């Protein structure tokens, strides 16, 4: 298939910046035909939150519409038009949370990235499968850009419009491959699982997610890290900037471990860096003092009652579980290769580990299927792997 360069394509698009424009665009989209391509651009790593700074929508019979949420008070008219329509997204789990914040959520979903995984494609990025299936080479220069800036450069808008304009054709090509491989129902169940996945609950103590926090050995160092994290989070929220752009996690942890005796000691700490490490030194020192003097000392991280030991230590500490895991994983890997599906898509690794850690007393295919359903495995996965895992357990006897 000859490859067409992105620069050779001509894409018309409309930038919508207010409620009146959204109303008019929604009417045009309603008059279009077929499923609707949807995409969103965030400013991850630049701004405090993960909200959408551009929403792209395309349906055959229209041109791509690029909606700027900054000037739009409500997306309700668009949500009404898109209700009950199939939405096409690429890697939907990344975009659905920020679309939800705008009141936009699909009633039906087709995820081209997830479908590509089920089809066993070597590369599943949008650019890779567009080139493979449609013969178009996309330039991905702006995928990690700061989409919060205004005005948005024309070249960025052209990039965003083309991404969404190709989704209906890409969806049809991927759907044909799913049908040819007999995986249409697999995909439907996977799409529905993504669409209906509940939002992740907020962590009770988010500061414990600091990268490198394993270095914090004492309650006092944990308190120092907590107070520095809170101070950084407050400043990041105030400035609408990603916290790590002020001071990185490594700086928070290193300062907590060092437990500096004075503000000068903190300023001389070579590992305490970042663009706000010195300009906001008074703020960080106040946080250190709060950590030094608080009587509210954190304990060890609360244990998750559903947690199981890390599987890397099973061989020494839990050899029977390690043996079950090795046998079951080998059987699932062989089936994944036969199906042309990555093993992690045939069965989530966590589901497999939890199953073999606490297998049913009677590890029949029926009981294993029941346990997998309890863990959240989809029916197509259960139907394939339950008898295979049961057979692996029988072979161990």
C-alpha positions in Angstrom: 0.0 0.0 0.0 1.5 3.4 -1.0 1.9 5.7 2.0 0.5 9.2 1.8 2.2 11.9 3.9 0.1 14.0 6.3 1.2 17.2 4.5 -0.4 15.9 1.3 -3.9 15.8 2.9 -6.2 18.7 3.0 -8.4 18.8 6.1 -11.1 21.5 6.7 -12.1 22.0 10.3 -14.0 24.5 12.5 -12.8 25.8 15.9 -15.7 26.3 18.3 -15.0 28.7 21.1 -18.4 29.6 22.6 -21.9 28.3 23.5 -23.5 29.7 20.3 -20.9 27.9 18.1 -21.4 24.7 20.0 -25.2 24.8 19.4 -24.7 25.2 15.7 -22.0 22.5 15.5 -24.2 20.1 17.4 -27.0 20.5 14.9 -24.6 19.8 12.0 -23.2 16.7 13.8 -26.7 15.5 14.3 -27.3 15.7 10.6 -24.2 13.6 9.9 -24.1 9.8 9.4 -22.5 6.9 11.1 -20.4 6.6 14.3 -18.7 9.6 15.7 -14.9 10.0 16.1 -14.0 11.7 19.4 -10.6 12.8 20.8 -9.4 15.0 23.5 -6.1 16.9 24.1 -4.9 17.5 27.7 -1.9 19.3 29.1 -0.6 16.4 31.2 2.7 17.2 32.8 2.1 21.0 32.4 -1.1 21.9 34.3 -2.3 20.8 37.8 -5.2 18.7 36.6 -5.9 16.4 33.7 -8.8 18.3 32.1 -9.4 18.5 28.4 -8.2 21.7 26.6 -9.5 20.6 23.3 -12.3 18.2 22.3 -12.4 17.0 18.6 -15.5 15.5 17.1 -16.0 14.2 13.5 -18.9 12.5 11.8 -19.2 11.6 8.1 -21.2 14.3 6.3 -19.5 17.1 8.4 -16.1 18.6 8.9 -14.1 18.0 12.1 -15.2 20.3 14.9 -12.6 21.4 17.5 -14.3 22.5 20.7 -12.3 24.8 23.1 -13.7 24.1 26.6 -12.1 27.3 27.9 -14.9 29.4 26.4 -17.8 27.0 26.5 -20.0 26.9 29.6 -21.9 23.7 28.9 -21.4 20.7 26.5 -25.0 19.5 27.2 -26.2 20.2 23.6 -23.4 18.1 22.2 -23.9 15.4 24.8 -27.6 15.2 23.7 -26.7 14.8 20.0 -24.1 12.1 20.7 -26.2 10.1 23.1 -26.9 6.6 21.8 -24.4 7.0 19.0 -21.3 4.9 18.8 -18.2 6.8 19.7 -14.8 5.9 18.2 -11.8 6.7 20.4 -8.2 5.5 20.4 -7.1 4.4 23.8 -10.5 5.4 25.3 -9.4 4.9 28.9 -7.1 7.9 28.6 -9.7 10.3 27.3 -12.9 9.2 29.0 -12.1 10.7 32.5 -11.5 14.2 31.1 -14.6 13.9 28.8 -16.6 12.9 31.8 -15.7 16.1 33.5 -17.4 18.0 30.6 -20.5 15.8 30.8 -19.6 13.8 27.8 -19.7 10.0 28.1 -20.4 7.4 25.4 -23.4 5.1 25.4 -21.6 2.9 22.9 -17.9 2.6 22.3 -15.4 1.4 19.7 -11.8 1.6 20.8 -9.4 1.3 17.9 -6.3 0.9 20.1 -7.8 -1.8 22.2 -9.1 -3.6 19.1 -5.6 -3.4 17.6 -4.3 -5.2 20.7 -6.9 -8.0 20.4 -5.9 -8.3 16.8 -2.3 -8.9 17.7 -0.9 -5.9 15.8 2.8 -5.4 16.5 2.3 -1.6 17.1 -1.0 -0.2 18.3 -0.4 3.6 18.4 -2.7 5.7 16.3 0.0 6.6 13.8 1.1 3.0 13.4 -2.3 1.5 12.6 -3.4 4.5 10.5 -0.3 3.9 8.3 -0.8 0.1 8.3 -4.5 0.1 7.5 -5.1 3.4 5.7 -1.7 4.1 4.2 -1.4 7.5 5.7 1.7 8.7 7.6 0.8 10.9 10.6 3.1 13.3 12.2 2.9 13.0 16.0 4.9 16.1 16.8 2.3 17.7 19.0 1.0 14.7 21.0 2.8 15.8 24.2 2.4 19.6 23.8 1.0 22.0 26.3 -2.6 22.3 25.0 -3.5 24.8 27.8 -1.8 27.6 26.0 -3.8 30.1 24.1 -4.1 30.8 21.2 -3.4 27.3 19.9 -1.1 27.3 16.9 -2.7 26.5 13.6 -0.4 23.6 13.0 -1.6 22.0 16.3 -5.2 22.4 15.3 -4.6 20.8 11.9 -2.9 17.9 13.7 -5.9 17.5 16.1 -8.4 17.7 13.3 -6.7 15.1 11.2 -6.5 12.6 14.1 -10.2 12.6 14.6 -11.1 12.8 10.9 -9.5 9.5 10.2 -11.2 7.6 13.0 -14.4 6.5 11.1 -12.3 5.0 8.3 -9.9 3.4 10.7 -12.8 2.0 12.7 -14.2 0.3 9.6 -10.9 -1.2 8.7 -10.3 -2.5 12.3 -13.8 -3.9 12.5 -13.3 -5.9 9.3 -10.1 -7.4 10.8 -12.0 -8.3 14.0 -14.7 -10.0 12.0 -12.1 -11.9 9.9 -10.4 -13.2 13.0 -13.6 -14.0 14.8 -12.9 -11.5 17.6 -15.9 -9.1 17.2 -17.5 -10.3 20.4 -14.2 -10.2 22.3 -13.9 -6.6 21.3 -17.5 -5.7 22.2 -17.0 -7.0 25.7 -13.7 -5.2 26.1 -15.1 -1.9 24.9 -18.1 -2.2 27.3 -15.7 -2.9 30.2 -13.8 0.3 29.4 -16.9 2.3 28.9 -18.5 1.3 32.2 -15.3 1.1 34.4 -16.0 3.1 37.5 -13.8 6.1 38.3 -10.8 5.3 40.5 -11.5 6.5 44.1 -9.2 9.2 45.4 -6.5 8.0 47.6 -6.9 8.8 51.3 -3.3 9.7 51.6 -2.1 10.7 48.1 1.3 11.8 49.4 2.2 8.2 49.9 2.4 7.8 46.2 5.6 9.8 46.1 8.1 8.1 43.8 11.0 6.8 45.8 9.0 6.8 49.1 10.6 3.5 50.0 13.6 5.5 51.3 11.4 7.0 54.0 12.2 4.7 56.9 11.0 6.6 60.0 7.7 8.2 61.1 9.4 11.6 61.2 10.7 11.4 57.6 7.2 10.4 56.5 5.9 13.5 58.3 8.4 15.7 56.6 7.5 14.2 53.2 3.8 14.6 53.8 4.2 18.3 54.8 6.4 19.0 51.8 3.9 17.2 49.5 1.0 19.2 50.9 2.9 22.5 50.5 3.8 21.6 46.9 0.3 20.5 46.1 -1.2 23.8 47.4 1.2 25.9 45.3 0.7 23.7 42.2 -3.1 24.1 42.5 -2.8 27.8 43.0 -0.6 28.2 39.9 -2.3 25.5 37.9 0.9 23.8 37.2 1.9 20.1 37.5 3.4 19.6 41.0 6.5 17.9 39.6 7.4 21.0 37.6 7.8 22.9 40.9 10.0 20.4 42.7 10.2 16.7 41.6 9.2 13.8 43.9 12.9 13.1 44.3 13.5 16.5 45.9 10.6 16.0 48.4 12.0 12.6 49.4 15.6 13.7 49.6 14.7 16.6 51.8 12.6 14.4 54.1 15.5 11.9 54.4 18.1 14.7 55.0 15.9 16.4 57.7 17.8 19.7 57.3 18.6 21.6 60.5 18.0 25.1 59.0 16.7 26.9 55.9 20.3 27.3 54.8 20.9 23.6 55.1 17.9 23.0 52.9 19.1 25.5 50.3 22.5 23.8 50.2 21.0 20.3 49.7 22.2 19.4 46.1 19.4 16.9 45.6 16.7 19.5 46.4 16.1 21.0 43.0 13.4 22.1 40.6 12.4 25.5 39.3 10.7 26.5 42.5 13.2 24.9 44.9 14.9 28.3 45.7 12.3 30.9 44.8 9.9 29.3 47.2 12.4 28.3 49.8 10.5 29.9 52.7 7.5 27.8 51.8 9.5 24.6 51.8 11.2 25.5 55.1 7.8 26.1 56.7 6.7 22.7 55.6 9.9 21.1 56.9 9.3 22.8 60.3 5.8 21.5 60.3 7.1 18.0 59.7 9.7 18.4 62.4 7.3 19.5 65.1 4.0 17.7 64.4 2.8 15.1 66.8 0.6 13.6 64.0 3.3 11.1 62.9 2.2 8.8 60.1 2.5 5.1 60.6 3.4 2.5 58.0 1.2 2.5 54.9 -2.2 0.8 55.8 -2.3 -2.7 54.5 -4.8 -3.3 51.7 -7.0 -6.2 53.0 -7.3 -7.6 49.5 -3.5 -7.4 48.8 -1.6 -10.5 48.1 2.2 -11.0 48.4 4.3 -9.9 45.5 4.7 -12.8 43.1 8.4 -12.4 42.8 8.8 -13.7 46.4 6.5 -16.7 46.0 9.3 -19.1 44.9 11.0 -18.8 48.3 8.1 -18.1 50.6 5.1 -19.7 48.9 6.5 -22.4 46.6 3.1 -24.1 46.0 1.6 -20.8 44.8 4.7 -20.2 42.6 4.3 -23.7 41.1 0.6 -23.0 40.3 1.4 -19.6 38.8 4.1 -21.0 36.6 1.9 -23.8 35.3 -1.1 -21.6 34.7 0.9 -18.8 33.1 2.6 -21.2 30.7 -0.8 -22.6 29.7 -2.3 -19.1 29.2 0.8 -17.9 27.3 0.5 -20.8 24.9 -3.2 -20.0 24.3 -2.4 -16.3 23.9 0.1 -17.1 21.1 -2.5 -19.4 19.5 -5.1 -16.7 19.6 -2.7 -14.0 18.4 -3.6 -11.9 21.5 -1.1 -10.4 24.0 -1.3 -12.5 27.2 -2.2 -9.4 29.3 -5.3 -8.9 27.1 -6.3 -12.6 27.1 -6.3 -12.4 31.0 -5.2 -9.6 33.2 -2.0 -10.6 35.0 -3.5 -9.5 38.4 -6.5 -11.8 37.8 -4.3 -14.7 37.1 -2.1 -14.1 40.2 -5.1 -13.7 42.5 -6.7 -16.9 41.1 -3.7 -19.0 41.7 -3.0 -17.4 45.1 -6.4 -18.5 46.3 -7.6 -21.2 43.9 -11.0 -22.9 44.5 -10.9 -25.9 46.7 -12.2 -27.9 43.7 -10.2 -26.3 40.8 -12.7 -27.5 38.1 -13.2 -25.4 35.0 -16.6 -24.3 36.4 -15.2 -23.2 39.7 -12.3 -21.4 38.1 -14.7 -19.7 35.8 -16.8 -18.5 38.8 -13.7 -17.1 40.5 -12.5 -15.3 37.4 -15.9 -13.7 37.0 -15.7 -12.5 40.6 -12.4 -10.9 39.8 -13.8 -9.1 36.9 -12.7 -11.1 33.9 -14.9 -10.8 30.8 -17.0 -13.8 29.6 -14.9 -14.3 26.5 -11.8 -14.5 28.6 -13.4 -16.9 31.0 -14.6 -19.1 28.3 -11.1 -19.5 26.8 -8.9 -19.6 29.9 -10.9 -21.4 32.6 -10.6 -24.9 31.1 -7.0 -24.3 30.2 -6.1 -23.3 33.7 -8.1 -26.2 35.1 -6.1 -28.5 32.9 -2.8 -27.0 34.0 -3.8 -27.7 37.6 -4.7 -31.3 36.8 -1.3 -31.8 35.1 0.4 -30.7 38.3 -1.1 -33.5 40.4 
